[in-house]
Amino acid sequence: MAKLGGTTGIPSRPYVGREFRLLEGRMLDSLNEVERNGLDALQKVQDEAALEAWRVTHLGRSSGLMQIFSKFGQLPQADKPVVGQRANEVKKALEAAYDVKSGQMRQAALKRSLEQEQLDVTLPGRRLPLGRLHPDTQTLRELYTIFGEMGFQVFRSREVESDEYNFQLLNFQIGHPARDMQDTYFVEAEGRGENPIVLRTHTSPGQIHAMRWISAMQPDNPPPVRIVLPGMCYRYEQVTNRHETQFDQLEGLAVGPGITFSDLKGTLADFARRMFGQATRTRFRASYFPFTEPSAEFDVECFLCGGKGCSVCKGSGWLEIGGCGMVHPVVLTNGGYDPQRYSGFAFGLGPQRMAMLRHRIEDIRYFWQNDLRFLEQF
C-alpha cells in the first residue's frame, strides 16, 4: 500500500493548503495591481466627466476591487483577514485619492471662474420691486386723516356679531322688513333661538359697542362720542360688477348734548370738500334707516364731469357715497345714553365706492381678486 504523501494514492492535506496559499497570493497581487492602476489612471484625469468615469471604473460595483471582494468566500477562514485587510487598505487609498483629486478640481474651477468672470462691485445692485398699499386701504387711510383732523377717533369692533347687536339693538326688530335688504351669513344658529351668531352686515353694531364702552366710564354723566368705525361687512348677495359679498364700510358716530342735523350736514359737507376738492357741492335726499330718524342719502356733485352728467353718474350729475341721519332714540337708549339729554348723528360711507368713482373702476370684484395688473395701477 502506498504511503500518504507519496507520489501515488490520495494527495496529502499539505498539498490542498498550498492551492489556497496560491489563491491568496494571486488575490494580493491583484489588489496591488488594482491600486497601482487606479492611482496611475487618476493622475491623467483632467475634467469632472473623466473623474466620474474613473470613480465608476475603479470604485463602482463592477470594478476590479469589488470583484476581488466577491471572491472572499473561496478563501479559508485563516487567510481572510490578510486579504480583507489589504482590500480595505486599497479601497481607502483609492477613495482618499479620489477626494483629493475632486477637491483640487473644484478649487481649479473656482479659480478659473474668478479669473474669467470677475465681479465688478462698483455696479449698482438690482432694485427690488416695492410693494404698495391696496387701493381700498389707500382710500381708508385718506378717510382716517380727514376725520382725524375733524376730531374723530378710530374705533374698531368685531366682524362676527350676534343678531342682537347686528339688528335688534339698532331698532331692527324680529321680522322687520328692512332686514330683507341685509341677508347675512349665519355662523351659529342652532340652540340660539332669535339671537344667532352672524357675520355683520354693516359696521353699525360698533355704535352700540362704542357707546356702551364709553358710557360705562361715567354712567351718571356719559362723555360725548366722536368716532369712526372702519371694517369689513358681509352680505349674502348676488355678485355683480356693483355688488360683492364682502366690502368695507366706514361708520361715523357723534353723540353729545345739543347735536343737530345741521351739525351732520356741516360735517359731511366739509368732508366732501376735503376729499374731492373745495368746489365740491353736496346734497341730501330723504331716506329711511331703522337706526336713524330722520334719515338721508348723501350725494356729492360728480367730480368727473363737474355736474354736467356722464356715464359714471348716469347723467344725473350726482354721485351717492353713503347714508346718514340722526341717531334714533331707541339706539341711544340701548347704548347707555339718555335721549332726553343727548342727541347724535351717524353716517356710513363706502370706501370702495369712492375708489371706484374716483378711478373709474367698473367692477367691484377687482378689489379682492388679487390681480397684479389691477393692483399695480395704484
C-alpha positions in Angstrom: 0.0 0.0 0.0 1.3 3.4 -0.9 2.0 5.8 1.9 0.2 9.1 2.5 2.0 12.0 0.9 3.8 9.8 -1.6 3.7 10.0 -5.4 0.8 7.6 -5.7 -2.6 7.3 -3.9 -4.7 10.1 -2.2 -3.0 13.5 -2.1 -1.9 14.8 1.3 -3.5 17.7 3.1 -0.5 20.0 2.8 -0.9 20.0 -1.0 -4.5 21.2 -0.7 -3.3 24.1 1.6 -0.7 25.0 -1.0 -3.5 25.6 -3.5 -5.3 28.0 -1.2 -2.0 29.8 -0.4 -1.5 30.3 -4.2 -5.1 31.8 -4.4 -4.3 34.1 -1.5 -1.1 35.2 -3.3 -2.9 35.9 -6.6 -5.6 38.0 -4.8 -2.9 40.0 -3.0 -1.1 40.6 -6.3 -4.4 41.6 -7.9 -5.1 44.1 -5.1 -1.7 45.6 -5.6 -2.3 45.9 -9.3 -5.8 47.5 -8.8 -4.3 50.1 -6.5 -1.4 50.8 -8.9 -3.6 51.1 -12.0 -6.2 53.2 -10.2 -3.7 55.7 -8.9 -1.9 55.9 -12.3 -5.2 56.5 -14.1 -6.3 59.1 -11.6 -3.2 61.2 -12.4 -4.4 61.5 -16.0 -7.9 62.8 -15.2 -8.4 66.4 -16.3 -12.1 67.2 -16.0 -15.2 66.3 -14.0 -16.6 63.9 -16.6 -13.4 61.9 -16.6 -13.3 61.9 -12.8 -16.8 60.5 -12.6 -15.9 57.8 -15.2 -12.8 56.9 -13.1 -14.9 56.5 -10.0 -17.3 54.1 -11.7 -14.4 52.1 -13.2 -12.3 51.8 -10.0 -14.8 52.1 -7.2 -18.1 51.1 -8.7 -20.0 47.8 -8.3 -18.4 46.3 -11.4 -14.8 47.5 -10.6 -11.9 45.1 -10.2 -11.8 45.9 -6.5 -15.4 44.8 -6.0 -14.7 41.6 -8.0 -12.0 40.7 -5.5 -14.3 41.3 -2.6 -16.7 38.9 -4.2 -14.1 36.1 -4.1 -13.6 36.2 -0.4 -15.8 33.1 0.0 -13.2 31.0 -1.8 -10.6 31.6 0.9 -10.1 29.6 4.0 -11.1 31.3 7.3 -7.4 31.7 8.3 -6.5 33.6 5.2 -9.5 36.0 5.0 -8.1 38.6 7.5 -4.9 39.1 5.5 -6.7 39.6 2.1 -9.6 41.6 3.7 -7.2 44.0 5.4 -5.3 44.6 2.2 -8.6 45.0 0.2 -9.8 47.7 2.7 -6.4 49.4 2.5 -6.7 49.6 -1.3 -10.3 50.8 -1.1 -9.4 53.6 1.4 -6.4 54.6 -0.7 -8.4 54.9 -3.9 -11.2 56.8 -2.1 -8.8 59.2 -0.4 -7.0 59.9 -3.8 -10.5 60.5 -5.4 -11.4 63.0 -2.7 -8.1 64.9 -3.1 -8.5 65.0 -6.8 -12.1 66.1 -6.6 -11.1 68.9 -4.2 -8.3 70.0 -6.5 -10.6 70.2 -9.5 -13.2 72.2 -7.5 -10.6 74.7 -6.5 -9.3 74.9 -10.0 -12.8 75.6 -11.3 -13.4 78.3 -8.7 -10.1 79.9 -9.7 -11.0 79.9 -13.4 -14.4 81.4 -12.5 -12.8 84.2 -10.5 -10.3 84.9 -13.3 -12.8 84.8 -16.2 -16.0 86.1 -14.5 -14.7 88.9 -12.4 -17.3 90.7 -10.2 -17.5 94.5 -10.6 -18.5 95.6 -7.1 -19.0 99.2 -8.4 -22.1 98.2 -10.5 -25.4 99.2 -8.9 -27.4 96.3 -7.4 -30.7 95.0 -8.7 -33.5 97.1 -7.5 -36.1 95.1 -5.6 -39.7 95.8 -6.5 -41.5 97.6 -3.7 -45.0 96.6 -2.5 -47.8 99.1 -2.4 -51.0 99.7 -0.5 -54.2 98.2 -1.7 -56.5 100.9 -3.3 -59.1 100.2 -0.6 -56.5 100.7 2.1 -55.3 103.9 0.5 -58.9 105.3 0.5 -59.5 104.3 4.1 -56.3 105.9 5.3 -57.3 109.1 3.5 -60.6 109.0 5.3 -58.9 108.4 8.6 -56.7 111.5 8.0 -59.7 113.7 7.1 -61.9 112.7 10.0 -58.9 112.7 12.4 -58.4 116.4 11.5 -62.0 116.9 12.4 -61.7 115.4 15.8 -62.9 111.8 15.2 -61.0 108.8 16.7 -60.8 105.4 15.1 -62.8 102.7 16.9 -62.8 99.1 15.8 -65.3 96.4 16.5 -65.7 92.7 15.8 -66.8 91.2 12.4 -68.7 88.3 14.0 -71.8 89.6 15.8 -74.9 88.3 17.5 -78.3 89.1 15.9 -79.0 91.3 18.9 -76.1 93.7 18.2 -76.3 93.5 14.4 -80.1 94.1 14.3 -82.2 94.2 17.4 -80.3 96.9 19.4 -80.2 99.0 16.2 -84.1 99.0 16.1 -84.3 96.1 13.6 -86.9 94.1 15.4 -87.5 90.4 14.7 -89.4 90.3 11.4 -88.6 93.9 10.5 -88.9 94.3 6.6 -85.6 96.3 6.5 -83.8 93.0 7.4 -84.6 91.7 3.9 -82.1 94.1 2.4 -79.3 92.7 4.6 -79.4 88.9 4.1 -76.4 87.6 6.1 -74.2 84.6 6.7 -75.1 82.6 9.8 -72.1 81.3 11.9 -74.1 79.6 14.6 -77.9 79.4 14.8 -78.8 76.0 16.4 -80.0 76.4 20.0 -79.7 80.2 20.0 -83.4 81.0 19.2 -83.8 84.5 17.9 -80.2 85.5 18.6 -78.0 83.6 16.2 -74.3 84.4 15.6 -73.8 86.1 12.2 -71.2 87.9 10.1 -72.1 91.6 10.5 -73.9 93.2 7.6 -72.8 96.7 8.4 -70.4 98.5 10.8 -73.4 100.0 12.7 -73.2 97.4 15.6 -70.0 99.2 16.5 -72.2 102.1 17.6 -73.7 100.1 20.4 -70.3 98.7 21.5 -68.7 102.1 21.4 -71.5 103.9 23.3 -71.7 101.2 26.0 -67.9 101.2 26.5 -67.7 105.0 26.7 -70.8 105.4 28.8 -69.6 102.8 31.3 -66.8 105.2 32.3 -69.3 107.7 33.8 -72.7 106.1 33.9 -74.4 109.1 35.5 -72.9 111.6 33.0 -71.6 109.8 29.9 -68.9 111.7 28.0 -69.6 112.7 24.3 -68.7 110.4 21.4 -66.9 111.3 18.2 -65.6 108.2 16.4 -65.3 106.5 13.0 -65.6 102.7 12.8 -64.0 101.1 9.7 -64.3 97.4 8.9 -65.3 94.6 6.6 -69.0 93.7 6.2 -70.7 90.6 4.7 -74.0 90.1 2.9 -75.4 87.2 1.1 -75.9 88.9 -2.3 -75.7 88.0 -6.0 -72.2 89.0 -7.1 -72.2 91.5 -9.9 -69.9 94.3 -11.1 -71.5 96.6 -8.5 -72.2 94.1 -5.6 -69.9 91.9 -3.6 -70.5 89.5 -0.7 -67.8 91.4 1.3 -67.0 95.1 1.3 -65.5 97.8 3.6 -67.6 100.5 5.3 -66.6 103.5 7.4 -69.2 104.3 10.1 -69.3 107.7 11.7 -70.9 108.5 15.1 -71.1 111.7 17.1 -73.2 111.8 20.3 -73.4 114.7 22.8 -75.7 117.4 24.2 -77.4 119.6 21.6 -76.1 117.9 18.4 -78.4 118.7 15.4 -79.0 117.8 11.8 -77.1 120.9 10.8 -74.0 119.5 12.5 -74.4 116.4 10.4 -74.7 118.4 7.2 -71.8 120.6 8.0 -69.6 117.6 8.9 -70.3 115.7 5.7 -70.1 118.8 3.5 -66.7 119.6 5.0 -65.6 116.0 4.5 -66.6 116.2 0.8 -64.6 119.3 0.2 -61.5 117.8 1.8 -61.9 114.6 -0.1 -62.9 115.8 -3.5 -62.0 119.4 -3.7 -63.1 122.7 -2.2 -65.5 123.4 -5.0 -67.5 120.2 -4.4 -71.2 120.6 -3.9 -73.3 118.2 -1.8 -77.0 117.4 -1.4 -79.1 115.3 1.0 -82.1 113.2 -0.1 -84.7 111.9 2.3 -84.4 108.1 3.0 -85.1 105.6 5.7 -82.9 103.6 8.1 -84.3 101.9 11.3 -81.4 103.2 13.4 -81.7 106.9 12.4 -84.5 109.4 12.4 -84.6 111.5 10.2 -82.5 109.7 7.6 -81.0 110.8 4.3 -78.8 109.7 1.4 -75.7 111.8 1.0 -74.7 112.8 -2.6 -71.7 114.8 -4.0 -71.6 116.6 -7.3 -69.9 114.3 -9.9 -66.3 115.3 -9.7 -65.6 113.6 -13.1 -68.0 115.7 -15.2 -68.5 118.7 -12.9 -72.2 118.0 -12.6 -72.9 118.1 -16.3 -73.8 114.4 -16.5 -71.7 111.4 -17.6 -71.8 107.6 -17.7 -70.3 107.4 -14.2 -73.1 109.5 -12.6 -75.7 108.1 -15.1 -76.4 111.5 -16.5 -77.6 112.9 -13.1 -74.6 114.9 -12.2 -74.6 113.5 -8.7 -72.9 110.6 -7.0 -74.3 108.7 -4.0 -71.5 107.9 -1.4 -73.4 107.0 1.7 -76.3 107.2 4.1 -76.8 109.3 7.2 -79.2 110.6 9.8 -79.8 111.5 13.4 -79.3 108.6 15.8 -82.7 107.0 16.8 -83.7 107.5 20.5 -84.0 103.7 20.8 -80.4 103.3 19.7 -79.2 106.0 22.1 -81.0 104.3 25.0 -79.5 100.9 24.0 -76.1 102.5 24.0 -76.5 103.9 27.5 -77.3 107.5 26.6 -80.5 109.3 27.7 -82.2 110.6 24.5 -83.7 113.4 26.7 -80.2 114.8 27.4 -78.2 113.6 24.4 -78.6 113.6 20.6 -76.3 112.5 17.8 -75.8 111.8 14.2 -74.4 108.8 12.3 -73.3 108.1 8.7 -72.0 105.2 6.7 -69.6 105.6 3.8 -68.4 103.2 1.2 -64.6 103.5 0.6 -64.7 101.1 -2.3 -67.5 103.1 -4.0 -65.4 106.2 -3.6 -62.4 104.5 -5.1 -64.5 103.2 -8.0 -65.8 106.6 -8.7 -62.5 108.4 -8.4 -60.5 106.0 -10.6 -63.4 104.9 -12.9 -63.2 101.3 -11.8 -66.0 99.4 -13.5 -66.1 96.2 -11.5 -66.1 95.9 -7.7 -64.8 92.3 -8.0 -61.4 93.6 -9.0 -60.7 94.7 -5.4 -60.4 91.1 -4.0 -59.2 89.1 -7.0 -55.5 89.9 -6.2 -54.8 90.6 -9.9 -51.5 92.5 -10.0 -52.5 94.0 -13.4 -55.2 95.9 -11.4 -53.4 96.5 -8.1 -50.2 97.8 -9.6 -52.1 100.8 -11.1 -52.4 102.4 -7.7 
